[in-house]
Amino acid sequence: MTVAVGDLAPDFELASHLAKDKKIRLSDFRGRKNVLIAFYPLAWTAV
């Protein structure tokens, strides 16, 4: 799937680093807060 500039990001869920056993969804912030999503391919690899 490709997301273009200006498109809404697809919803996803991740484990929270603030609360044990809590899940955070991107849609929890939609319309309430700005969210920046950054990807660093191969940033933590030996390549």
C-alpha positions as CSV (number, residue, x, y, z in Angstrom):
1,M,0.0,0.0,0.0
2,T,1.3,3.4,-0.9
3,V,0.4,6.6,1.0
4,A,0.7,9.9,-0.8
5,V,1.3,13.3,0.8
6,G,-2.0,14.6,2.1
7,D,-3.6,11.1,2.4
8,L,-4.9,9.9,5.8
9,A,-2.6,7.2,7.2
10,P,-4.2,3.8,7.7
11,D,-5.1,3.0,11.2
12,F,-2.7,0.8,13.2
13,E,-2.1,-0.3,16.8
14,L,1.1,-0.5,18.8
15,A,2.0,-1.4,22.4
16,S,2.2,1.7,24.7
17,H,5.6,2.5,26.3
18,L,3.8,4.4,29.1
19,A,1.4,1.8,30.4
20,K,1.9,-2.0,30.6
21,D,-0.5,-4.1,28.5
22,K,-2.1,-0.9,26.9
23,K,-2.5,-0.5,23.2
24,I,-2.4,2.8,21.3
25,R,-4.2,3.2,18.0
26,L,-3.5,6.0,15.5
27,S,-7.2,6.7,15.4
28,D,-7.1,7.6,19.1
29,F,-5.4,10.9,18.1
30,R,-7.3,11.7,14.8
31,G,-8.9,15.1,15.1
32,R,-7.4,15.7,18.6
33,K,-3.6,15.8,18.2
34,N,-1.0,16.1,15.4
35,V,1.0,12.9,14.9
36,L,4.3,12.6,13.1
37,I,5.2,9.2,11.7
38,A,8.8,8.7,10.7
39,F,10.4,5.6,9.2
40,Y,14.1,4.9,9.2
41,P,14.7,1.8,7.1
42,L,17.8,-0.1,8.1
43,A,18.6,2.5,10.8
44,W,19.4,-0.2,13.4
45,T,20.9,-2.8,11.1
46,A,24.5,-3.5,10.2
47,V,23.8,-2.8,6.5
